[in-house]
Amino acid sequence: MRRAGGYAIWTSPDGPAKEADTFTCSHCQRLVFVQPKQDLGGFCRVCMKHICGPCADLGRCLTWEKQMEIAEARYRLRKAAGLE
């Protein structure tokens, strides 16, 4: 991966350490471990960020920030209506 978002190291007393590049899905905040010669998931051309496989299969751009804005607006509406 050209520009990984992070790097993970697993250590175990029974064996050698394992290492992998990582990135966080922009749509669902899932941590994705990048293994050599494996499918990464996808790249959203709307928000221009890496996304995981399940989010790529949805075929739409709904970033985590946008999801939180929708949830907050829904909460404010319910509170104004006296339902919260």
Secondary structure as UniProt FT lines:
FT   STRAND          6..12
FT   TURN            13..14
FT   STRAND          15..24
FT   TURN            26..28
FT   STRAND          31..34
FT   TURN            36..37
FT   STRAND          42..44
FT   TURN            45..48
FT   STRAND          49..51
FT   HELIX           53..58
FT   HELIX           64..80
FT   TURN            81..82
//
